[in-house]
Amino acid sequence: MSEITHEQVGTNGIELHVATAGPTNGPPVVLCHGFPELWYSWRHQLPAIAAAGFRAVAIDVRGYGRSSAPLEIEAYGMLHHVNDNLGVVDALGERTATVVGHDWGAPIVANSALLRPDVFTAVALMSVPYSPAGLHRPSAVFAAMGGEEEFYINYFQEPGRAEAEAEIDVRSWLLGFYIGASGDAVRPADGGTIGTVRKGGMLRDRFVIPDELPAWLTDEEVDFYAAEFERTGFRGALNRYRNIDRDWRDLQVWSRQPITVPSLFIGGERDGPTIWGQRAIDRFPETLPGLRGSHILPGCGHWVQQERAGDVNELLVGWLKGL
């Protein structure tokens, strides 16, 4: 197994923590995680990508883990994340890279490839399909999706609100969120999901934590995540959600532009963003003309690269080798 090394990289006025595996002369593959995760969510992919001869680089996205966490909410806008990725490629001494993203990492790498296809020459998206900026303000779209309850993304908008409930007990909140969005989720007594919050309630009200963890997640892995979020809190991570309308405005000029570089999509059959994103998936021939594979994993939930590590590794490495 390839050794994973860790370092801090200066980029875009901040420092990012990166975990790297594989030969330094291998083609670089930059991996961006989502919420609420870390570079660690790629622990199964780093050695597999490295073994295939690539230089795998998993970052702690700004606001997470060992990376810088600016105080200003606007510091987490999408254009900052694209610039962070450009800085990582430069710090590696490279001119181009393939980018891979899951959850929030998927829009980050999609927009990296959209804005700078000369640098990000191939892109793989997991869970969240590519959808160009639309006609309507995202906060209004998500409010409509919540119906009589509050859609979780809208619930995350007010600074300090979600942080307060998560930090009551960081480990139990993370575990409840991970299980609740997975293919092993159990509906709470009221029949709801963690996709919405009852008015006046908290997201954790709908967490159902099983007596035994599913096979894809161990106590030690939950401990790793919990230790990092207990140290950093959730402010930086949640600030990504607080830029959805700003991103919509900033990216309007590219709203009709497809991503033309070679691409890949992997989602889960039981994954909320993949299910909600079916219309975006249907538009892939228009929005991702370079698509070389779109895969929905049966029985899988949101955490595709962890829940189905073997399947994802096979699909991802096969795609990388075919570029």
Residue pairs with C-beta under 8 A, 6 or more apart in sequence:
1 47
1 51
2 21
2 22
2 46
2 47
2 50
2 51
3 21
4 19
4 20
4 21
4 46
4 47
5 19
5 20
5 21
6 17
6 18
6 19
6 20
6 66
7 17
7 18
7 20
8 15
8 16
8 17
8 18
8 66
9 15
9 16
9 17
9 18
9 87
9 88
9 91
10 87
10 91
11 83
11 84
11 86
11 87
11 88
11 90
11 91
12 80
12 83
12 84
12 86
12 87
14 62
14 67
14 68
14 70
14 84
15 67
15 68
16 59
16 60
16 61
16 62
16 67
16 68
16 84
16 87
16 88
17 39
17 59
17 60
17 65
17 66
17 67
18 39
18 57
18 58
18 59
18 60
18 88
19 39
19 40
19 42
19 46
19 57
19 58
19 59
20 55
20 56
20 57
20 58
21 46
21 47
21 49
21 50
21 55
21 56
22 46
22 49
22 50
22 51
22 53
22 54
22 55
22 56
23 50
23 53
23 55
24 55
25 55
26 50
26 53
26 54
26 55
27 53
27 54
27 55
27 97
27 98
27 320
28 54
28 55
28 57
28 89
28 92
28 94
28 96
28 97
28 98
29 49
29 54
29 55
29 56
29 57
29 97
29 98
29 99
29 100
29 320
30 57
30 59
30 85
30 88
30 89
30 97
30 98
30 99
30 100
30 109
31 39
31 42
31 45
31 46
31 56
31 57
31 58
31 59
31 99
31 100
31 101
31 105
32 59
32 61
32 81
32 85
32 99
32 100
32 101
32 102
32 104
32 105
32 106
32 108
32 109
33 39
33 40
33 41
33 42
33 58
33 59
33 60
33 61
33 64
33 101
33 102
33 103
33 104
33 105
34 41
34 101
34 102
34 103
34 104
34 105
34 106
34 127
34 128
35 103
35 104
35 237
35 238
35 240
35 241
36 166
36 174
36 177
36 225
36 229
36 234
36 237
37 64
37 102
37 103
37 225
38 60
38 64
38 65
38 224
38 225
38 228
39 58
39 59
39 60
39 65
40 58
40 221
40 224
40 225
40 228
41 58
41 102
41 303
41 305
41 306
42 56
42 58
42 305
44 305
44 306
44 309
44 312
44 313
45 56
45 58
45 100
45 305
45 309
45 312
45 313
45 316
46 56
46 58
48 313
48 316
48 317
49 56
49 313
49 316
49 317
49 320
50 56
52 317
52 320
52 321
54 98
54 320
55 92
57 88
57 92
57 97
59 67
59 84
59 88
60 66
60 67
61 67
61 81
61 84
61 104
61 105
61 108
61 240
62 68
62 69
62 70
62 75
62 76
62 80
62 81
62 84
62 236
63 69
63 70
63 76
63 235
63 236
63 237
63 239
63 240
64 228
64 232
64 236
64 237
65 228
65 232
69 232
69 235
69 236
70 76
70 236
73 159
73 239
73 242
73 243
74 243
74 246
75 239
76 236
76 239
76 240
76 242
76 243
77 243
77 246
77 247
77 250
78 107
78 108
78 111
78 243
78 246
78 247
78 250
78 251
79 250
81 108
81 111
81 112
82 108
82 111
82 112
82 115
82 116
85 99
85 108
85 109
85 112
85 120
86 112
86 116
86 119
88 97
89 95
89 96
89 97
89 119
89 120
95 119
96 118
96 119
96 120
96 121
97 119
97 120
97 121
98 120
98 121
98 122
98 123
98 124
98 320
98 323
99 109
99 112
99 113
99 120
99 122
99 123
99 124
100 109
100 123
100 124
100 126
100 316
101 107
101 108
101 109
101 110
101 123
101 124
101 125
101 126
102 126
102 127
102 128
102 304
102 305
103 126
103 127
103 128
103 273
103 302
104 128
104 240
105 126
106 125
106 126
106 127
106 128
106 129
106 130
107 128
107 130
109 120
109 123
109 124
109 125
110 123
110 125
110 130
110 259
111 251
112 119
112 120
112 123
113 120
113 122
113 123
113 259
113 261
113 263
114 254
114 257
114 259
115 254
117 259
117 260
117 261
120 261
121 261
121 262
121 323
122 261
122 262
122 263
122 320
122 323
123 259
123 261
123 262
123 263
123 264
124 263
124 264
124 265
124 266
124 316
124 319
125 263
125 264
125 265
125 266
126 265
126 266
126 267
126 304
126 305
126 312
127 266
127 267
127 268
127 271
127 273
127 274
127 302
127 304
128 273
128 274
128 277
129 265
129 267
129 273
129 274
129 277
129 280
129 281
129 284
130 259
130 263
130 265
130 280
130 284
130 287
130 288
131 277
131 280
131 283
131 287
132 251
132 254
132 255
132 256
132 257
132 258
132 287
133 247
133 248
133 251
133 252
133 254
133 255
134 141
134 248
134 255
137 245
137 248
138 153
138 244
138 245
138 247
138 248
139 154
139 157
139 244
139 245
142 151
142 153
142 154
142 244
143 150
143 151
143 154
145 151
145 276
146 154
146 196
147 196
148 199
149 192
149 196
149 197
149 198
149 199
150 196
150 197
150 198
150 199
151 195
151 196
152 194
152 195
152 196
152 197
152 203
153 241
153 244
155 161
155 162
155 197
155 203
156 162
156 238
156 241
156 242
157 241
157 242
159 235
159 238
159 239
159 242
162 203
162 234
162 238
163 233
163 234
163 235
163 238
165 173
165 202
165 203
165 204
166 173
166 174
166 204
166 229
166 234
167 173
167 233
167 234
168 204
170 226
170 229
170 230
171 222
171 223
171 226
171 230
172 204
172 207
172 209
173 204
173 207
174 222
174 225
174 226
174 229
175 207
175 209
175 222
176 194
176 204
176 207
176 208
176 209
177 194
177 203
177 207
178 217
178 222
178 303
179 185
179 186
179 207
179 208
179 209
179 210
179 214
179 217
180 193
180 194
180 206
180 207
180 208
181 194
181 271
181 272
181 301
181 302
181 303
182 214
182 216
182 217
182 270
182 301
182 302
182 303
182 307
183 268
183 269
183 270
183 271
183 299
183 300
183 301
183 307
184 210
184 214
184 301
185 193
185 194
185 208
185 270
185 301
186 208
186 210
187 193
187 208
188 205
188 206
188 207
188 208
190 206
192 198
192 206
193 206
193 272
194 203
194 206
194 207
195 272
197 203
197 205
197 206
198 205
213 219
213 222
214 307
216 303
216 306
216 307
216 308
216 309
217 306
229 237
258 286
258 287
258 288
258 289
259 287
259 288
259 290
260 289
260 290
261 290
262 290
262 291
262 292
262 323
263 288
263 290
263 291
263 292
264 291
264 292
264 293
264 294
264 315
264 316
264 319
265 281
265 284
265 288
265 291
265 293
265 294
265 295
266 295
266 297
266 304
266 312
266 315
266 316
267 273
267 274
267 277
267 281
267 295
267 296
267 297
267 300
267 304
268 274
268 296
268 297
268 299
268 300
268 301
268 302
268 304
268 307
268 308
269 296
269 297
269 298
269 299
269 300
270 299
270 300
270 301
271 300
271 301
271 302
271 304
272 302
273 302
274 281
274 296
280 287
281 294
284 291
284 294
285 291
292 319
292 322
293 315
293 319
295 315
297 304
297 307
297 308
297 311
297 312
300 307
300 308
301 307
304 312
305 312
